Amino acid sequence: MTLANGRQIIAIPGPSVMPERVLQAMHRPAPNIYAGALVDMTHSIVPDLLTVAGSSSHVAMYIANGHGAWEAALSNTLSRGDKVLVLATGRFAHGWADMAGFMGVDCEIIDFGKRAPIDLNRVEDHLRADTGHTYKAVLTVQVDTSTSVKSDIAGVRAALDAAGHPAMLFCDCIACLGCDEFLMDAWGVDVMVAGCQKGLMTPPGMSFVFFNDKADRARDTAGNLSHYWDWRPRMKPELFYQFFDGTAPTHHLYGLREALDMIVHEEGLAAVYARHEKLAHAIWAAFETWGQAGPVELNVENPAHRSHAVTSVRIGAPHGTALRDWVEQKAGITLGIGLGMAEPGDPAWHGFFRVGHMGHVNAHMVLGTLTSIEAALTALGVEFAPGGAAAAAKVVSQA
Ligand SMILES: *Cc1c(COP(=O)(O)O)cnc(C)c1O
């Protein structure tokens, strides 16, 4: 039998659960794009996005997914033949580097593996050794969604400053903006990219490049700049229809406006972060308890290096795929595949899964997900220590 009929939950690391309010805000006829409510409303999105990013500078909006924001960031700042340093803690930094390579940028990658954050001492040494200051930028990913490793981005800025290196600091916050705290100005980040479909709770289709004046000066000499990605005209989004090379993403803007109301003006960013943190602790408590016997193991050992938005789990093949299938078919919950931990086709690929807990997620969703995972472990005969769901409930009880 199946017990999946009822409200299905998606617990993958993006797209995340869309609030009904966001969906309802999008359910309307096409608006006038030249004047009136849409234009006024779009204007109001900018300060709220900057608040979420901890930035007092600029944001450009694109009708694109996160990959589009990656390319926009590179296009506005770099030229063919420029060199950048990429700090990889999972698959996404490699993806960004691949894109930069395609644009003729020379990428030097330091790979910290799949279970550890950026090693700041190693980065500082590496930057000091670049006495000719050949790197124009350092590319980082705050939370790599494949590994769920979170790195210390302020620490990368400190390493740049300690080495006296003038490179710009780029950060991909696509996985975790609005979930794990990020302070663009305070941490000295020059360019940050994000999408709308993870912590910002809006259907996939918009992405953002945040940039400061230093990065904007690089735009003046960027040989890779193309008209569509140019961030300058996009600094005035109320003029979408004039400058955006086409029609505004009308319905996404209404959805995003609603989501930002919920995050910035109702719950408040501090409370949003605290909720994500508490729920992440509940998830970790469950997996740590189960893992006291048998193969279940959190991918990231040190809690300080774990994201509050996504959790990567190691369970050994074939249990990862079997568990995902079980909870989907029996309990109505879709978990994330293990990404980048083993090659597709390798039997080991089936030994991982991920839990997305970003955005519109509350205690009962997390507790339901965890209890369903415990049921799956039991049903599949995977060895585990009992008490994981109770350990999570205890964390929630201390809210
Ligand atoms: C999701 C994600 C991306 C890619 O975003 P798309 O919208 O799928 O293009 C890039 N980087 C990180 C860290 C992500 O989590």
PDBQT file of the ligand as one rigid body, heavy atoms in Angstrom, charges set to zero:
ROOT
HETATM    1  C1  LIG A 401      21.182  25.658  -7.480  1.00  0.00    +0.000 C 
HETATM    2  C2  LIG A 401      22.587  26.159  -7.502  1.00  0.00    +0.000 A 
HETATM    3  C3  LIG A 401      23.195  26.616  -8.673  1.00  0.00    +0.000 A 
HETATM    4  C4  LIG A 401      22.521  26.541 -10.012  1.00  0.00    +0.000 C 
HETATM    5  O1  LIG A 401      21.340  27.256 -10.061  1.00  0.00    +0.000 OA
HETATM    6  P1  LIG A 401      20.332  26.991 -11.281  1.00  0.00    +0.000 P 
HETATM    7  O2  LIG A 401      19.193  27.882 -10.979  1.00  0.00    +0.000 OA
HETATM    8  O3  LIG A 401      20.002  25.525 -11.223  1.00  0.00    +0.000 OA
HETATM    9  O4  LIG A 401      21.055  27.348 -12.520  1.00  0.00    +0.000 OA
HETATM   10  C5  LIG A 401      24.469  27.123  -8.601  1.00  0.00    +0.000 A 
HETATM   11  N1  LIG A 401      25.137  27.177  -7.431  1.00  0.00    +0.000 NA
HETATM   12  C6  LIG A 401      24.595  26.734  -6.283  1.00  0.00    +0.000 A 
HETATM   13  C7  LIG A 401      25.383  26.825  -5.028  1.00  0.00    +0.000 C 
HETATM   14  C8  LIG A 401      23.305  26.211  -6.294  1.00  0.00    +0.000 A 
HETATM   15  O5  LIG A 401      22.759  25.763  -5.147  1.00  0.00    +0.000 OA
ENDROOT
TORSDOF 0
